[in-house]
Structures are given as structure tokens and as C-alpha cells.
Amino acid sequence: MKTHLITGAAGFIGSYLAKYLLQEGDTVLGVDNFTLGKNETVYQLKQFDTFKFIELDLSSESSVEVLIKEFHYEKIDVVWHMAANSDIRGYINGPQVDINNTLMTTVNISKFVDKRNIDTIVFASSSAVLGSSNRPLRENDGPALPQSYYGAMKLASEGYISATKSYFLKNYYIFRFPNVVGPNMTHGVIFDFIEKLKVNNSKLDVLGDGNQRKPYIHVEDLTSGMLHYIEKNLSNEIFNITPNDSGIKVKRIAELVSEELGVSPKINYENKEYGWLGDVTNYSYDNSKQLSNGWSPKFSTEEAIKKSIKENLI
Ligand SMILES: NC(=O)c1ccc[n+]([C@@H]2O[C@H](COP(=O)([O-])OP(=O)(O)OC[C@H]3O[C@@H](n4cnc5c(N)ncnc54)[C@H](O)[C@@H]3O)[C@@H](O)[C@H]2O)c1
């Protein structure tokens, strides 16, 4: 049985992962400052005796000492760093939110890992580190030229974690997620469409022209993929975790959400290719490293989308 510290444990992916590990009989220590995470999610996780939680802003340097004090008696095996500004459109408030919640949380959690001699850190990265490309993204593509502050701070975090290996860290796993979907989402296109249609089901305003095409993975597959590489001890590498397809257009997602809700809104598209500044409008992942390492997801992009629409309507 292991002890895991999960940052961003009140968020969508962190809470799914926490519940999975708790059900496996492991101990989970959760940290979140509730910028996007939800109190009710933590309440549900607290039903497990082996879950402990602290509310803490990991962007502040003082959080390192708080973590040391609060988790003094715990022998931590793995830190899963899921906390970040996951709202890629948050640039509206300037870069500071990405610098604080993505990069500085990485710096501070790494200091904690060092002080507590923890062996392993798992980092939630993104396709956004690479920017645009006209071919499926490979793990070793370069130069990495992000086009959003979000992507830039994920790339800086990858670099920071990689550098810590020279000083104290034993193992890192950097996983580049595509769009992730599943129950209890806190943001993203499905979440947006459902929220908009709940308010007014006669129209649906879509960001961009609807032709943006991206791959989506279900959080159940994402969790299984990350654990696959960790169980095989394939540390100190970057892995794409991806469906085995080139994704789905936003237009199709709008249709699927409307169908599932049983509504026929007038769907309004914008006269521009991108949904927001910094949006990588079309990308897919190269899956050859994933296949050669013996892992494949259960769900295609479209299956993952359909499943998660249902899960978010419950
Ligand atoms: N969901 C996706 O499609 C996707 C895609 C690629 C990468 N990722 C990455 O995966 C991770 C999890 O994403 P998610 O979808 O669960 O997002 P989420 O927003 O639901 O979860 C992130 C959590 O981090 C917390 N957090 C933010 N700043 C913090 C801070 N300063 N201190 C403590 N907690 C803080 C938030 O409150 C939130 O609960 C993020 O790092 C995200 O960038 C997500």
C-alpha cells in the first residue's frame, strides 16, 4: 500500500485519481486552494478514512513549510502534481495566474519533494507545450514553441522538474494529456455547452467556427495510462497519453451534447478559426510510443465524449 500526495485534489482529474487510489486501498493526501476545485468533491473523498486534505495555496513559498508541518508523519511515496491554472482561456487576466498556479506550484512542490526526500513526482503536462504543428505531435518534437501562457508555464514546469533530477529527484513521469473528459468536470467544451444549454436551450454560442479538431481522452483511460507507465518503472521520460484517433470537431461535440440533452438549439459559430487567443485549433498526438509500450485506451475520442456528456448530466 502506498501513500500519494495529490495537488489539485479538489479538481476534476485530481479527485478522480484520488478516488481510484483510495478504492485500491492506498492513502491519499490532498491539497487544493479551491480556485477551480470544489468543496463537495473533497467532502466525498473524506468518506475514505485514508484520505487527508489541506486547503493551501501552493503558489506561495510559505506553502512548503506548511506541507512539511501538516504531513510530518506521512511517508510519501509519490507526488502527483495536478494543480495548475487549468483554464487555458484565463489569459484574460494576464500571465500572472499561469505563472503562479502552474509554474510556482511546480517550483514549491518540488522544494517539498526535495526536503522530504520523496522519490517520485508525476506531472500533468499538455500538448500546449508544443504549440502548432501540421503533423501528429511526438514526445520528442522540437523546438517546443507554446502559443499560450498556459503552454509556456507547462513547458517551464517540465523543464524545472527535469532539472531537479540533477540535484535531488530520483524519478519523474511527465505525461502530456490531450483534452480530458469524464465525470465532475470543472471546465472545458462539454462543461461549457451543458452550462449554456441549461440556462437557455434555444441557442448555443460556440467559440470559434466549430472546425477546431482535437483528441479527447476519458479520465478513466488517462488514469490507467499513467499507472501503466509507473508500474513499468518507465521513469524520467515524457509520454503522450492519447486516444488512437485524430480527434473530433467542436461542431460534432455541439451536436452530441444537444442530442443527449434532447434539445435543438440554434448553434451560432464565430467567424474565426480559434476559440480564444492562444488556442491550438487543430492537433493530434502520435501514438507510436504509447503502442510500443503496450498501452491503449478503452475509448475512442467520440466514445469518451458521449460517455462524459452522460456522466455530467447525472
Ligand atoms: N482537463 C484537461 O483537459 C487537461 C488537459 C491537459 C492537461 N491538464 C492538466 O491536468 C491537471 C488537472 O486538470 P483538471 O482538468 O483536473 O483541472 P482542475 O482545474 O479541475 O484541477 C486543478 C486543481 O488545481 C487547483 N489549484 C490551482 N491553483 C492552485 C494553487 N495555487 N494551489 C493549490 N491548488 C491549486 C484548482 O483549485 C483545481 O482544483 C492540470 O494541471 C491541467 O493543466 C488537464
The ligand as an ORCA input file, in Angstrom:
! r2SCAN-3c Opt
* xyz 0 1
  N      -8.587     18.655    -18.215
  C      -7.841     18.687    -19.305
  O      -8.360     18.597    -20.428
  C      -6.330     18.784    -19.190
  C      -5.549     18.699    -20.354
  C      -4.162     18.792    -20.253
  C      -3.569     18.977    -19.010
  N      -4.368     19.089    -17.908
  C      -3.732     19.331    -16.617
  O      -4.169     18.361    -15.679
  C      -4.237     18.941    -14.378
  C      -5.606     18.723    -13.795
  O      -6.564     19.354    -14.644
  P      -8.102     19.403    -14.307
  O      -8.836     19.347    -15.578
  O      -8.417     18.445    -13.231
  O      -8.225     20.889    -13.760
  P      -8.944     21.418    -12.445
  O      -8.924     22.899    -12.538
  O     -10.255     20.749    -12.262
  O      -7.941     20.955    -11.304
  C      -6.790     21.696    -10.953
  C      -6.908     21.997     -9.474
  O      -5.764     22.752     -9.066
  C      -6.189     23.659     -8.069
  N      -5.226     24.760     -7.978
  C      -4.985     25.733     -8.900
  N      -4.059     26.586     -8.438
  C      -3.699     26.148     -7.204
  C      -2.803     26.624     -6.216
  N      -2.105     27.760     -6.401
  N      -2.682     25.932     -5.051
  C      -3.410     24.802     -4.833
  N      -4.293     24.310     -5.730
  C      -4.431     24.977     -6.902
  C      -7.566     24.116     -8.526
  O      -8.362     24.652     -7.485
  C      -8.136     22.833     -9.110
  O      -8.904     22.136     -8.160
  C      -3.874     20.415    -14.556
  O      -2.507     20.566    -14.290
  C      -4.135     20.666    -16.021
  O      -3.396     21.726    -16.541
  C      -5.727     18.992    -17.961
*
